[in-house]
Amino acid sequence: MVTITDVSRLANVSKATVSRVMSGSRGVKQESREAVLRAAEELNYRPNIMAQSLATQKSDYIGVVLTSSDTGQVSTFLPLLCSALKQRDKRMLVSFADTPGEYQRVMESWGHGQCDAIITFGGNIPASALDKTIAVDSDMHDNCRSISYDYRFACESACRYLSSQGHASIAILLDGQNYASQQVLEGYKIAMQNMSIPINRQLIVSADESAELAMMNLLNSYSSFTSLIVMKDSHAAVAMKLLQDFNLSTPQDVSILSLEDSSLAKQLTPALTCISYPSERLVAALMKELDNFLERHPSENKSSIQGNLVVRDSVVNRN
């Protein structure tokens, strides 16, 4: 295994000079820097990142913690995030955590110097990691930097649009018992109240175990509905299939509107009408907050970013 000593011998410089070149420090003569880089390339030398982080108190890694259910939503978000981090000479570590125990283990592990900052999607952030965490779409702690999609506004907008298209019986499929689902449900109740439409609790179902089971419960409730709001495009695909199994077509019998707008939305038949998840704006706000954190500046005001209505073919006008 090639070491820093091998590089210093080949480049004919001190190990301290090699270390400064590899960490990007200034104050190294240009000829020495070029000699070190040539030697490193010739020997295929890769610096020990953990050793560097111990010496410099920074690793240049940004941790990203997701749940498996986030994969559809972040299919566009993660590439944008990776590109933005590369522009800042940062590398991304990604981990999936589906239980509170897994989530806490990842957060505590990364919080001990492995990552300069941690970006989380949902989940309960351990108190020990709050000071270096930026939360996305999760319950906002007063002492934690956070960015979020305005799920409440998205669901209110979805209800208002469906009402404008003649739908008074609106069902909703939530994504489990998380912060985003709570916000969506609040938006649903506010919108129905403002439109003077009675809330039928049988039309509110949650994918606690699976979207399939939630849809079966909805269809077996014998409560009629002409439209359905889902939080994920993948749930819309499940709903379309089960509706078809029950001899109900989309959108003629049941219109569907999603609060996501991933790449799947355009691929479904019919293509999904959505309140789009604003990935580009969320990443821009997230990078601004990350820059503030890394430069030890105060947090910006907590950002709640609103999506836009994207009209496609999955909603029919019943007026």
C-alpha positions, 0 to 999 in steps of 0.5 A: 500500500502506497503511503505519504512517505513514498510520495514524499521520497519520489517528489523529493519533498517533506511529508508535511509538503505532501500533506499540505498539497493533498489537503489543498492548503496554500503556501506551497511552491508551485514546483513542489505542488506539481512534483507532489501531484506527479508522484501521487499520480504515478504511485496511484496514491490516495490520501487517508480521508479519516486521517486527514479529517482527524488532523484538519477537523473536517472530512469534506463529506456531507452525509445524506440520510433517507428512508427507502420510501423516499427513493422515488421522490429523491430520484431527481433531488439526489443528482441535483444535490450531488452536483451542487456538492461537487461544485463546493468540492464536497463528497456525498455519503448516502445511507438508508435508515428505515427504523428509528434505531437505524436512523439514530445509529447512522446519525450518531456515527456520522456526527463523530467527525465522519461528516462535516454536515448531515442532511436528513429527510424525515426521521427523528434527529438525535439531540447529539446530532442537532448542531450539525444537521440540516433537516429536509421535510421533517419536524422543524426543531428550533435549534436545527437548520431546516428546509421543507416542501410546503405539503400543507399548501400543496394539498390545499392547492390540490383540493381547490383544483379538484373542486374547480373541476367539479369534484366534491368527494375527494379521497386522500392516501397518506404516506404513513405516520410522518411529519409530511403526512401530518402536514398534508392531512392538515392541508386537506382538512383546511381546504375541505372546511374552506370549501364547506365540504363535510370530511368523510373519515372513511376517505382518509387512508394511510399507507402504514403497511402498504399503498395496496392495503390502504387502497383496498381499505378505501375501495372496501369502505363503500364510500363513493369518491370521484377523485384521489390525492396521493403523496407519491407517484408510485402510490398513484400507479398502485391506485390505478391498477387496483381501480382497474381491478375493480372495473373503475377507470382513471380519470373517467371514474376516479381522477388522481392527483399527486403531490410529487411529480417524479419521472414516473408521473409522465410515464403513467397512463394517463399521465399524472396531474401533480403539485410538483415537488420543487427539487431545484428550489429546495436544493438551492435553499439547502445549499444556501443553508449548508454554506451558512453552516460551513462558514459558521453563519447564522441560519436563514429563516426556515424555508418552506417552499411551495410547488406548482400545479402541473396539469396532465391527463389524470383529472377529468372535468366533471362540471 
